[in-house]
């Protein structure tokens, strides 16, 4: 057999073997070494073969039919001299991508087969930056997360994303997201084209609720209601392991339950919604007036009367510092939220209610105390006797874990 033909057979055989030893590194001495991490992006697609008289790059072989080699470089080598051969098989451990898209920030997370977050990345973004730029920002954050984790998009088995606004869940289209300035965005289609895997679109509060059901404070609940007071007030429900939803869109818009017929104007255009009374923005308006009148000196010193600065943390610090009027406002609005939740309890008979969102995270004891007592007073006794009301456990991770789990379930089913 000619030397050139023999060398080509050796190269072909070793490269083919590497396809099956995906988690190991093969050296010229036939010593197997566990691969510490996947091939970094800058090296992806190359194998370096070093000899005393030659050095050339061979494209990464993903399938045998795509295998190529540089014959001229092979022929220029003196194979009788010592040479180190190093072949790295591609990393193929599958993962699921979870993504939480908010009005001012977003988070991408790599989730392994045991539902652990192995790598995550957060970024702030400006609302209403334009539809095309906004979608591009989502794609760029995912790519940056994969690059930092040393992973390839081909390893992504599913992609789940929680989004604000109204969504056509069957088509994967964001019909309207006012805080983002988006209308009729085919997000599912664009993400599937970018990453080549199945994509599941969900409402962001639904994702958070499902995350708490699977991995947090709502484990094993038969009927779980999630309520998240923050800038607005969102709600979600998991019933017998599945998200409760409408024909094409999300359900349980708790924030738009009307509790005052002639109450303050809500962002939805109606009056008296609980969101217009008990959300962080509604509380901030009352708190700013109190600070301006000199009734909340600690809040005035810390945040002034700027609504954008009177956030949940500032309200909690104001109460801790002794601004009694701020505590009075927060407790009153928490009780009003409790009345709305009591109506949901009478309707759905849940066994677990999980409270999350910025306000609850900043003041968990206050919110749990007021809502528990109000629900017990306002809801039917038969429904509250065994009702569990708890604070969310996962924080910011609830959205990405819930989105990833929804995507994983969609692929499985």
C-alpha positions as CSV (number, residue, x, y, z in Angstrom):
1,X,0.0,0.0,0.0
2,X,1.3,3.4,-0.9
3,X,2.3,5.7,1.9
4,X,-0.1,8.5,0.8
5,X,-3.1,6.1,0.7
6,X,-2.2,4.6,4.1
7,X,-2.0,8.0,5.7
8,X,-5.4,9.0,4.3
9,X,-6.9,5.8,5.8
10,X,-5.3,6.6,9.2
11,X,-6.7,10.1,9.2
12,X,-10.1,9.0,8.1
13,X,-10.3,6.3,10.7
14,X,-9.2,8.5,13.6
15,X,-11.6,11.3,12.6
16,X,-14.5,8.9,12.3
17,X,-13.7,7.4,15.7
18,X,-13.8,10.9,17.2
19,X,-17.4,11.2,16.2
20,X,-18.3,8.5,18.7
21,X,-16.1,9.6,21.5
22,X,-17.8,12.9,22.0
23,X,-16.7,13.4,25.6
24,X,-13.0,12.5,25.2
25,X,-9.9,13.9,23.7
26,X,-7.8,11.4,21.6
27,X,-4.0,12.0,21.5
28,X,-1.3,10.4,19.4
29,X,-0.3,8.1,22.2
30,X,-3.9,6.7,22.4
31,X,-4.3,8.1,25.9
32,X,-7.9,9.1,26.6
33,X,-8.3,12.4,28.5
34,X,-11.8,13.7,29.6
35,X,-12.6,16.9,27.7
36,X,-12.7,19.8,30.3
37,X,-15.1,22.0,28.3
38,X,-16.6,22.2,24.8
39,X,-14.4,23.7,22.1
40,X,-14.5,27.5,22.5
41,X,-16.1,29.4,19.6
42,X,-12.8,30.8,18.3
43,X,-11.5,27.2,17.8
44,X,-14.8,25.7,16.6
45,X,-14.5,24.1,13.2
46,X,-10.8,23.5,13.4
47,X,-8.5,20.7,14.4
48,X,-4.7,21.4,14.5
49,X,-2.3,18.7,13.4
50,X,1.2,19.6,14.4
51,X,4.3,18.0,12.8
52,X,8.0,18.9,12.7
53,X,7.6,19.8,9.0
54,X,4.0,20.7,8.6
55,X,1.0,22.3,10.3
56,X,-2.4,22.5,8.8
57,X,-6.0,22.9,9.9
58,X,-8.7,20.4,9.2
59,X,-12.4,21.4,9.3
60,X,-14.4,19.9,12.1
61,X,-16.3,16.9,10.9
62,X,-19.9,16.9,12.0
63,X,-21.0,14.1,9.7
64,X,-18.9,11.7,7.7
65,X,-20.4,12.9,4.4
66,X,-19.1,16.4,5.1
67,X,-15.6,15.3,5.9
68,X,-12.8,17.1,4.0
69,X,-9.1,17.3,4.3
70,X,-6.2,19.1,2.7
71,X,-4.4,16.5,0.6
72,X,-1.5,18.8,-0.4
73,X,-0.8,19.5,3.2
74,X,-0.9,15.8,4.0
75,X,1.5,15.0,1.2
76,X,4.0,17.6,2.4
77,X,4.3,15.9,5.8
78,X,7.1,13.5,6.8
79,X,5.0,10.9,8.7
80,X,8.2,8.9,9.7
81,X,9.0,11.7,12.1
82,X,7.3,12.1,15.4
83,X,3.9,13.9,15.3
84,X,1.2,14.7,17.8
85,X,-2.3,14.1,16.6
86,X,-5.1,15.8,18.5
87,X,-8.8,15.4,17.6
88,X,-11.5,16.9,19.7
89,X,-15.0,15.6,19.3
90,X,-17.9,18.2,19.4
91,X,-19.7,18.7,22.6
92,X,-23.2,17.4,22.2
93,X,-24.8,17.6,25.7
94,X,-28.3,19.0,25.1
95,X,-29.7,21.9,27.0
96,X,-32.8,24.1,27.1
97,X,-32.7,27.9,26.8
98,X,-34.9,29.9,29.1
99,X,-35.5,33.6,28.4
100,X,-37.4,36.2,30.4
101,X,-38.2,39.4,28.4
102,X,-39.2,42.3,30.6
103,X,-40.1,45.9,29.9
104,X,-36.6,47.2,31.1
105,X,-34.5,44.1,31.5
106,X,-34.1,40.6,30.1
107,X,-32.4,37.4,31.1
108,X,-31.2,34.4,29.3
109,X,-30.3,31.1,31.0
110,X,-28.9,27.8,30.0
111,X,-30.8,25.0,31.8
112,X,-29.5,21.4,31.9
113,X,-31.4,18.1,31.8
114,X,-31.9,18.2,35.6
115,X,-33.3,21.8,35.4
116,X,-30.4,23.5,36.9
117,X,-29.3,26.9,35.6
118,X,-25.7,26.3,34.5
119,X,-25.1,29.8,33.0
120,X,-27.1,33.0,32.8
121,X,-26.7,36.5,31.6
122,X,-28.8,39.6,32.3
123,X,-29.0,42.9,30.4
124,X,-31.0,46.1,30.7
125,X,-32.7,47.4,27.6
126,X,-34.6,50.5,26.7
127,X,-38.3,50.1,26.1
128,X,-39.8,51.1,22.8
129,X,-36.5,50.9,20.9
130,X,-38.2,49.6,17.8
131,X,-39.4,46.1,16.9
132,X,-36.5,45.0,14.7
133,X,-33.9,46.3,17.1
134,X,-35.7,44.7,20.1
135,X,-35.8,41.2,18.5
136,X,-32.2,41.5,17.5
137,X,-31.3,42.3,21.1
138,X,-32.9,39.1,22.3
139,X,-31.0,37.1,19.7
140,X,-27.7,38.8,20.5
141,X,-28.1,38.1,24.3
142,X,-28.7,34.4,23.6
143,X,-25.7,34.2,21.4
144,X,-23.5,36.0,23.9
145,X,-24.8,33.6,26.6
146,X,-23.9,30.6,24.5
147,X,-20.5,31.9,23.7
148,X,-19.7,32.6,27.4
149,X,-20.9,29.0,28.3
150,X,-18.8,27.5,25.4
151,X,-21.9,26.0,23.8
152,X,-23.2,25.7,20.3
153,X,-26.8,26.4,19.2
154,X,-26.9,22.9,17.7
155,X,-27.0,21.6,21.3
156,X,-30.1,23.6,22.1
157,X,-33.0,21.1,22.2
158,X,-35.7,23.7,22.9
159,X,-36.1,27.5,23.6
160,X,-38.7,28.9,25.9
161,X,-39.4,32.7,26.3
162,X,-41.8,34.6,28.5
163,X,-43.0,37.9,27.1
164,X,-45.1,40.8,28.4
165,X,-48.3,41.9,26.6
166,X,-50.9,39.9,24.7
167,X,-49.8,36.9,22.8
168,X,-51.3,34.5,20.3
169,X,-49.9,31.4,21.9
170,X,-50.8,29.1,19.0
171,X,-49.0,31.2,16.4
172,X,-46.3,32.4,18.6
173,X,-47.0,36.1,17.8
174,X,-46.8,39.0,20.2
175,X,-49.9,40.9,19.2
176,X,-49.2,43.9,21.4
177,X,-46.7,44.7,24.1
178,X,-47.2,48.4,25.0
179,X,-44.2,48.6,27.3
180,X,-42.0,47.4,24.5
181,X,-43.7,49.3,21.7
182,X,-44.2,46.0,19.8
183,X,-47.2,44.9,17.6
184,X,-47.8,41.7,15.7
185,X,-44.2,40.4,16.1
186,X,-43.8,36.7,14.9
187,X,-41.3,36.1,17.6
188,X,-41.5,32.3,17.5
189,X,-40.8,32.2,13.8
190,X,-37.8,34.6,14.1
191,X,-36.2,32.7,17.0
192,X,-36.7,29.3,15.3
193,X,-34.9,30.7,12.2
194,X,-32.1,32.1,14.3
195,X,-31.4,29.0,16.4
196,X,-32.9,26.1,14.5
197,X,-34.9,24.5,17.4
198,X,-38.5,24.4,18.6
199,X,-39.5,27.7,20.4
200,X,-42.3,28.1,22.9
201,X,-43.8,31.5,23.6
202,X,-45.6,32.3,26.9
203,X,-46.8,35.2,28.9
204,X,-44.1,36.3,31.3
205,X,-46.3,36.0,34.4
206,X,-47.4,32.5,33.2
207,X,-43.7,31.6,32.9
208,X,-43.0,32.8,36.4
209,X,-46.1,31.0,37.8
210,X,-45.1,27.7,36.1
211,X,-41.5,28.1,37.4
212,X,-42.8,28.3,40.9
213,X,-45.1,25.4,40.3
214,X,-42.3,23.1,39.0
215,X,-39.4,24.2,41.1
216,X,-40.4,26.7,43.8
217,X,-43.1,27.5,46.4
218,X,-45.9,25.8,44.4
219,X,-44.6,22.3,44.0
220,X,-47.2,19.6,43.9
221,X,-50.1,22.0,44.0
222,X,-53.3,20.8,42.2
223,X,-54.4,24.4,41.5
224,X,-51.8,27.1,41.9
225,X,-52.5,30.8,41.5
226,X,-49.6,33.1,41.1
227,X,-50.0,36.9,41.8
228,X,-47.1,39.2,41.0
229,X,-47.6,42.9,42.1
230,X,-44.9,45.2,40.7
231,X,-45.1,47.9,38.1
232,X,-48.4,46.3,37.2
233,X,-50.1,43.3,38.7
234,X,-49.9,40.0,36.9
235,X,-51.5,36.7,37.5
236,X,-51.3,33.1,36.3
237,X,-52.7,29.7,37.1
238,X,-51.4,26.1,36.8
239,X,-54.2,23.6,37.0
240,X,-53.3,19.9,37.3
241,X,-49.9,20.5,35.9
242,X,-50.9,22.6,32.9
243,X,-51.2,26.4,32.4
244,X,-54.7,27.6,32.5
245,X,-55.2,29.6,29.3
246,X,-57.8,30.9,26.9
247,X,-58.4,29.7,23.4
248,X,-55.4,31.5,21.9
249,X,-54.0,33.7,24.7
250,X,-53.1,33.9,28.3
251,X,-55.7,34.0,31.1
252,X,-56.1,35.2,34.7
253,X,-55.5,39.0,34.2
254,X,-55.9,39.6,38.0
255,X,-54.6,43.1,37.7
256,X,-57.7,44.1,35.7
257,X,-60.3,42.9,38.2
258,X,-62.5,46.0,38.9
259,X,-62.6,46.8,42.6
260,X,-63.8,50.5,42.4
261,X,-66.3,51.4,39.8
262,X,-65.3,55.0,39.6
263,X,-61.7,54.5,40.8
264,X,-58.5,55.8,39.2
265,X,-57.8,55.3,35.5
266,X,-56.0,52.2,34.6
267,X,-53.5,51.7,31.8
268,X,-56.0,49.4,30.1
269,X,-58.4,52.4,29.7
270,X,-60.9,51.3,32.3
271,X,-61.4,52.7,35.8
272,X,-61.0,51.0,39.2
273,X,-58.8,48.1,38.2
274,X,-56.8,46.7,41.1
275,X,-53.6,47.5,39.1
276,X,-54.6,51.2,39.2
277,X,-54.9,51.0,43.0
278,X,-52.3,48.5,44.3
279,X,-49.4,48.3,41.8
280,X,-46.1,49.8,42.6
281,X,-46.8,52.7,40.3
282,X,-50.1,53.5,42.0
283,X,-48.5,53.3,45.4
284,X,-45.6,55.5,44.2
285,X,-48.1,58.2,43.2
286,X,-49.6,58.4,46.7
287,X,-46.2,58.2,48.3
288,X,-44.9,61.1,46.2
289,X,-47.8,63.3,47.3
290,X,-47.1,62.4,51.0
291,X,-43.4,63.1,50.5
292,X,-44.1,66.5,48.8
293,X,-46.4,67.5,51.7
294,X,-43.6,66.7,54.2
295,X,-45.3,63.6,55.7
296,X,-42.6,61.2,54.5
297,X,-39.3,62.9,55.2
298,X,-37.2,59.7,54.8
299,X,-38.7,58.9,51.4
300,X,-38.3,62.5,50.3
301,X,-34.6,62.5,51.2
302,X,-33.9,59.1,49.6
303,X,-36.0,59.3,46.4
304,X,-37.7,62.8,46.2
305,X,-41.0,62.9,44.4
306,X,-39.8,61.3,41.1
307,X,-42.1,58.3,40.5
308,X,-39.3,56.4,38.7
309,X,-37.1,56.6,41.8
310,X,-39.9,55.5,44.3
311,X,-39.4,51.8,43.7
312,X,-40.2,48.9,46.0
313,X,-36.9,49.0,47.8
314,X,-37.2,52.7,48.5
315,X,-40.7,52.1,49.9
316,X,-39.4,49.3,52.2
317,X,-36.5,51.5,53.4
318,X,-38.9,54.4,54.0
319,X,-41.1,52.2,56.2
320,X,-38.1,50.8,58.1
321,X,-36.9,54.4,58.7
322,X,-40.2,55.4,60.3
323,X,-42.4,57.0,57.6
324,X,-45.7,55.8,59.1
325,X,-47.8,57.3,56.3
326,X,-45.9,55.1,53.7
327,X,-46.6,52.0,55.7
328,X,-50.3,53.0,56.0
329,X,-50.5,53.4,52.2
330,X,-48.8,50.0,51.5
331,X,-50.8,48.1,54.0
332,X,-54.1,49.6,52.7
333,X,-53.3,48.7,49.1
334,X,-52.1,45.2,50.1
335,X,-55.5,44.6,51.7
336,X,-57.3,45.8,48.5
337,X,-55.2,43.3,46.6
338,X,-56.2,40.7,49.1
339,X,-59.9,41.4,48.3
340,X,-59.3,40.8,44.6
341,X,-57.4,37.6,45.4
342,X,-60.3,36.5,47.6
343,X,-62.6,36.7,44.6
344,X,-60.3,34.5,42.6
345,X,-60.2,32.0,45.5
346,X,-64.0,31.8,45.5
347,X,-63.9,31.2,41.7
348,X,-61.0,28.8,41.3
349,X,-60.7,27.1,44.8
350,X,-56.9,26.9,44.6
351,X,-54.9,25.0,47.2
352,X,-51.8,27.3,46.8
353,X,-51.3,31.0,46.1
354,X,-47.8,32.2,45.4
355,X,-47.0,35.9,45.8
356,X,-44.1,37.3,43.9
357,X,-43.0,40.5,42.2
358,X,-40.9,43.5,43.3
359,X,-43.3,44.6,46.1
360,X,-43.5,41.2,47.7
361,X,-39.7,40.6,47.4
362,X,-39.0,44.0,49.1
363,X,-41.7,43.6,51.9
364,X,-42.6,39.9,52.2
365,X,-43.8,39.8,55.8
366,X,-46.1,42.9,55.3
367,X,-47.7,41.5,52.2
368,X,-48.2,38.0,53.5
369,X,-49.7,39.3,56.7
370,X,-52.2,41.6,55.0
371,X,-53.2,39.3,52.2
372,X,-53.5,36.2,54.3
373,X,-55.8,38.0,56.8
374,X,-57.9,39.6,54.1
375,X,-58.4,36.4,52.0
376,X,-59.4,34.5,55.2
377,X,-62.0,37.2,56.0
378,X,-63.3,37.8,52.4
379,X,-63.2,34.3,50.8
380,X,-65.5,31.4,51.6
381,X,-64.3,29.4,54.6
382,X,-64.5,26.1,52.7
383,X,-61.9,27.4,50.3
384,X,-59.6,28.9,52.8
385,X,-59.4,26.1,55.4
386,X,-56.5,24.3,53.7
387,X,-55.3,27.2,51.5
388,X,-51.6,27.9,51.5
389,X,-50.4,31.5,50.8
390,X,-46.6,31.7,50.4
391,X,-44.0,34.1,49.0
392,X,-42.3,33.0,45.8
393,X,-38.9,31.3,46.2
394,X,-37.2,31.6,42.9
395,X,-36.9,35.4,42.4
396,X,-35.7,36.4,38.9
397,X,-35.0,32.7,38.1
398,X,-38.8,31.8,38.1
399,X,-39.4,33.3,34.6
400,X,-36.4,31.6,32.9
401,X,-36.9,28.2,34.6
402,X,-40.7,28.3,33.9
403,X,-40.1,29.2,30.2
404,X,-37.5,26.5,29.9
405,X,-39.8,23.9,31.5
406,X,-42.7,24.9,29.2
407,X,-40.4,24.5,26.2
408,X,-39.2,21.1,27.4
409,X,-42.7,19.9,28.0
410,X,-43.7,21.0,24.5
411,X,-40.9,19.0,22.9
412,X,-41.7,15.9,25.0
413,X,-45.4,16.0,24.1
